[in-house]
Amino acid sequence: MIELLTPQEIDHARPSGQFVANTLQNLRERTGPGTNLLEINDWAAGLIRAAGARSCYVDYAPSFGRGPFGKVICTSVNDAVLHGLPHDYTLRDGDLLTLDFAASVDGWVTDSAISFVVGESAAPEDKNMIETTERALMAGIGAAQSGARIGDISHAIGSVLESAHFKVNTQFGGHGVGSTMHQDPHIPNTGKAGRGYVLRPGLLLAIEPWVMDGTSKLVTAPDGWTLCSSNGRRTAHSEHTIAVTQSGPVILTQPA
């Protein structure tokens, strides 16, 4: 399903984007060495309740996971890159953590992810990997113009990732959002410009470049959900939800 929102509906989706963005910033500020992943999940659940929002993850049971997910946020540590199932793990100084969070507010879903190094011991290669995904994200957003194509977004993302010598996996990527979490179109993190679905005003897209150091191959952890690098090396992931408008892309999950 591809859903196109009216300008009024895009305005109604803005509170969802702000809630998701503010939640991620809140969690980042509270997280440090000694924080348990289950604490992060509990904090996020409390913020959802306080806002009268709805989790998109608790009951989520797609074909690629051992569902339902059962938690309200994805917490991916070090070699984990996607769908990290919160578990009893206490973060250490220097861990690379990705928080991926989606919620529904007033019936509209937005989705965002941030990666950061816990504590003060950030290795240069970790910072470079995170910054590369952030640059790729902004390049993809810049390409999300009305009248462009999905391939233009994919090409913009892939050009940044590949120029930084990362191998790109296309099994998982960006996607449409709106009244539900995962919609068409799929947005691979590399591709050919000028190909694919034509972007139209009203389209909400979650754009999400992610990389793994030295590989493009994923393995699934024993929990049936967490996706990790096949070589055990570190990973990073950045994501925003945007609205395609006649005057250009609007980031809905930009922190205030």
HUPE-V427200 format. One record per pair of residues at least 6 apart in sequence whose ideal C-beta (glycine too) atoms are under 7 Angstrom apart, sorted by sequence separation. I is the first residue (numbers start at 1). GAP is how many residues later the second one is. D is the distance in Angstrom with one decimal. If there is no record, write none. Layout:
I:GAP:D / I:GAP:D
This chain:
61:6:2.8 / 76:6:6.4 / 91:6:6.6 / 162:6:6.4 / 177:6:6.2 / 229:6:5.5 / 48:7:5.6 / 60:7:6.3 / 61:7:4.4 / 77:7:6.6 / 102:7:6.1 / 161:7:5.4 / 175:7:5.2 / 176:7:3.5 / 220:7:6.0 / 221:7:5.7 / 242:7:4.6 / 243:7:4.6 / 5:8:6.7 / 60:8:6.1 / 76:8:3.1 / 102:8:6.8 / 175:8:6.2 / 176:8:5.5 / 242:8:6.2 / 31:9:6.2 / 59:9:5.0 / 60:9:4.7 / 74:9:5.5 / 75:9:4.8 / 102:9:3.9 / 117:9:5.4 / 143:9:4.5 / 144:9:5.5 / 176:9:5.8 / 218:9:4.8 / 219:9:5.4 / 242:9:5.3 / 243:9:5.9 / 58:10:6.7 / 74:10:4.8 / 143:10:4.8 / 158:10:5.6 / 218:10:6.9 / 242:10:6.4 / 58:11:6.5 / 75:11:4.7 / 101:11:6.3 / 175:11:5.9 / 219:11:5.0 / 240:11:5.2 / 241:11:4.8 / 57:12:4.8 / 58:12:6.2 / 77:12:6.6 / 175:12:6.4 / 185:12:4.6 / 218:12:6.5 / 241:12:4.8 / 27:13:5.8 / 30:13:6.3 / 58:13:6.9 / 73:13:6.7 / 100:13:3.9 / 140:13:4.7 / 143:13:4.0 / 173:13:6.1 / 174:13:3.2 / 217:13:3.8 / 240:13:4.9 / 57:14:6.1 / 58:14:5.9 / 71:14:6.3 / 84:14:6.8 / 99:14:6.6 / 116:14:6.9 / 142:14:6.6 / 173:14:5.0 / 215:14:5.5 / 57:15:5.4 / 71:15:4.8 / 98:15:6.0 / 99:15:5.7 / 115:15:4.8 / 173:15:4.7 / 215:15:5.2 / 27:16:6.0 / 57:16:6.9 / 69:16:6.9 / 140:16:5.1 / 173:16:4.9 / 213:16:6.9 / 215:16:4.7 / 27:17:6.3 / 55:17:4.3 / 78:17:6.0 / 81:17:6.9 / 98:17:4.5 / 139:17:4.2 / 140:17:4.2 / 212:17:3.8 / 214:17:5.5 / 65:18:6.5 / 77:18:5.6 / 78:18:5.4 / 97:18:7.0 / 115:18:6.7 / 139:18:6.1 / 170:18:4.2 / 187:18:6.6 / 96:19:6.6 / 97:19:6.2 / 170:19:6.4 / 214:19:5.3 / 77:20:5.6 / 170:20:6.4 / 187:20:6.1 / 189:20:5.1 / 213:20:4.0 / 23:21:6.3 / 26:21:6.6 / 96:21:5.5 / 97:21:5.5 / 136:21:4.6 / 139:21:5.0 / 168:21:5.2 / 212:21:6.6 / 213:21:5.2 / 75:22:6.8 / 76:22:4.2 / 168:22:4.3 / 213:22:7.0 / 94:23:6.4 / 95:23:4.5 / 212:23:4.7 / 23:24:5.1 / 48:24:6.0 / 75:24:6.3 / 94:24:6.8 / 136:24:3.9 / 211:24:6.6 / 93:25:6.5 / 94:25:6.1 / 135:25:5.2 / 136:25:5.2 / 210:25:6.8 / 211:25:5.9 / 73:26:6.2 / 74:26:3.9 / 93:26:3.4 / 178:26:5.1 / 210:26:6.7 / 45:27:4.9 / 91:27:4.8 / 93:27:6.5 / 94:27:3.8 / 176:27:6.7 / 177:27:4.9 / 210:27:3.8 / 44:28:5.0 / 73:28:4.9 / 93:28:4.9 / 132:28:6.6 / 161:28:6.5 / 162:28:6.7 / 176:28:6.4 / 44:29:4.4 / 132:29:6.5 / 161:29:6.9 / 176:29:6.0 / 177:29:5.2 / 208:29:6.5 / 209:29:6.1 / 41:30:5.0 / 96:30:5.2 / 208:30:7.0 / 41:31:6.0 / 158:31:6.0 / 174:31:6.1 / 175:31:5.5 / 208:31:3.6 / 19:32:5.5 / 41:32:5.6 / 132:32:4.5 / 157:32:5.0 / 158:32:2.8 / 174:32:5.4 / 207:32:6.7 / 40:33:6.5 / 154:33:6.2 / 157:33:6.6 / 158:33:6.3 / 174:33:4.4 / 206:33:6.0 / 207:33:6.1 / 19:34:5.9 / 132:34:6.7 / 153:34:5.6 / 154:34:4.8 / 174:34:4.9 / 40:35:5.6 / 150:35:5.3 / 154:35:6.6 / 173:35:6.6 / 206:35:4.9 / 207:35:6.4 / 154:36:5.7 / 155:36:5.5 / 150:37:5.8 / 154:37:3.0 / 155:37:6.2 / 204:37:6.2 / 205:37:5.5 / 37:38:4.5 / 155:38:4.1 / 204:39:5.5 / 205:39:6.8 / 151:40:4.7 / 151:41:5.0 / 152:41:5.0 / 203:41:4.3 / 151:42:5.4 / 152:42:6.8 / 202:42:6.9 / 151:43:5.8 / 201:43:5.8 / 151:44:3.4 / 200:44:6.7 / 201:44:5.3 / 41:45:4.1 / 57:45:6.7 / 149:45:5.9 / 151:45:4.4 / 166:45:4.2 / 199:45:5.0 / 201:45:4.9 / 40:46:6.5 / 56:46:4.1 / 149:46:6.0 / 150:46:3.5 / 56:47:6.0 / 149:47:4.8 / 150:47:4.8 / 169:47:4.4 / 171:47:6.6 / 38:48:5.5 / 55:48:6.3 / 56:48:6.0 / 149:48:6.4 / 161:48:6.2 / 167:48:6.2 / 168:48:6.1 / 37:49:4.4 / 54:49:6.5 / 149:49:5.7 / 167:49:3.8 / 169:49:6.3 / 37:50:5.9 / 38:50:6.0 / 53:50:4.6 / 54:50:4.3 / 149:50:6.6 / 161:50:5.9 / 53:51:6.4 / 147:51:6.7 / 148:51:5.1 / 36:52:6.6 / 37:52:5.0 / 53:52:4.8 / 147:52:6.7 / 157:52:4.9 / 36:53:6.8 / 56:53:5.9 / 146:53:5.8 / 36:54:5.1 / 51:54:6.8 / 145:54:6.7 / 146:54:6.4 / 153:54:6.5 / 48:55:6.1 / 144:55:6.2 / 146:55:5.2 / 34:56:6.2 / 35:56:4.9 / 34:57:6.9 / 44:57:6.5 / 33:58:6.0 / 33:59:5.7 / 31:60:6.8 / 33:60:4.4 / 144:61:6.3 / 177:64:5.9 / 31:66:6.9 / 111:66:5.7 / 141:66:6.0 / 110:67:6.4 / 140:67:4.6 / 109:68:4.9 / 109:69:6.6 / 140:69:6.6 / 108:70:6.9 / 109:70:6.9 / 111:70:6.7 / 137:70:6.2 / 108:71:6.8 / 109:71:6.3 / 27:72:5.8 / 107:72:6.1 / 109:72:5.1 / 137:72:5.4 / 136:73:3.9 / 24:75:5.7 / 133:76:4.8 / 24:77:5.6 / 133:77:6.3 / 23:78:5.9 / 133:78:6.0 / 102:79:5.4 / 132:79:6.7 / 20:81:5.7 / 20:82:6.8 / 129:82:6.2 / 20:83:5.6 / 19:84:6.1 / 129:84:6.4 / 33:85:6.0 / 19:86:5.2 / 28:86:6.5 / 32:86:6.3 / 33:86:4.6 / 16:87:6.6 / 31:87:6.4 / 32:87:6.1 / 16:88:6.6 / 24:88:6.0 / 28:88:6.1 / 16:89:3.8 / 15:90:5.1 / 16:90:6.9 / 20:90:4.8 / 24:90:5.4 / 82:90:5.8 / 15:91:6.4 / 20:91:7.0 / 21:91:6.1 / 16:92:4.6 / 20:92:5.0 / 16:93:6.5 / 17:93:4.4 / 12:94:6.2 / 16:94:4.4 / 13:95:3.8 / 111:95:4.2 / 113:95:6.2 / 12:96:6.0 / 13:97:6.6 / 144:98:5.8 / 146:98:5.7 / 141:99:6.5 / 146:99:6.9 / 144:100:5.7 / 146:100:5.5 / 137:101:4.5 / 141:101:5.6 / 137:102:7.0 / 133:103:4.8 / 137:103:6.2 / 145:103:6.3 / 133:104:6.2 / 134:104:4.9 / 145:104:6.9 / 129:105:6.7 / 133:105:4.1 / 144:105:4.3 / 130:106:4.6 / 129:107:4.4 / 126:108:6.1 / 141:108:5.2 / 141:110:6.6 / 115:121:4.3 / 115:122:5.5 / 115:123:6.3 / 113:124:5.0 / 114:124:6.7 / 56:125:4.4 / 113:125:6.2 / 113:126:3.7 / 112:127:5.2 / 82:128:6.5 / 111:128:6.4 / 112:128:5.7 / 81:129:5.5 / 112:129:6.2 / 111:130:5.3 / 81:131:5.8 / 110:131:4.1 / 87:136:6.9 / 100:137:6.7 / 85:138:4.8 / 96:138:5.2 / 98:138:6.8 / 98:139:4.6 / 100:139:6.7 / 85:140:4.3 / 96:140:6.9 / 85:141:5.3 / 112:141:3.9 / 83:142:4.9 / 84:142:4.8 / 110:142:5.4 / 83:143:5.9 / 110:143:5.5 / 83:144:5.5 / 82:145:4.3 / 80:146:5.0 / 81:146:5.9 / 80:147:7.0 / 81:147:6.7 / 80:148:5.0 / 81:148:6.5 / 79:149:4.7 / 76:150:6.7 / 79:150:4.8 / 79:153:5.0 / 79:154:6.2 / 81:154:3.5 / 79:155:6.3 / 80:155:6.8 / 82:155:6.8 / 69:156:6.5 / 78:156:5.5 / 79:156:6.3 / 81:156:5.8 / 66:158:2.6 / 65:159:6.3 / 66:159:6.1 / 65:160:4.9 / 76:161:7.0 / 3:173:6.6 / 5:173:6.3 / 2:174:6.0 / 3:175:3.8 / 3:176:6.4 / 3:180:6.0 / 2:181:6.5 / 1:182:5.3 / 2:182:4.9 / 1:183:6.1 / 2:183:6.3 / 13:191:6.7 / 10:192:7.0 / 4:196:6.1 / 6:196:6.5 / 5:197:4.5 / 4:198:3.7 / 4:199:6.0 / 5:199:6.3 / 17:224:5.9 / 25:230:5.1 / 21:232:4.5 / 10:233:4.8 / 20:233:5.2 / 21:233:6.2 / 22:233:6.6 / 21:234:4.5 / 22:234:6.5 / 17:235:3.0 / 17:236:4.6 / 14:238:6.0 / 18:238:6.3 / 13:239:6.2
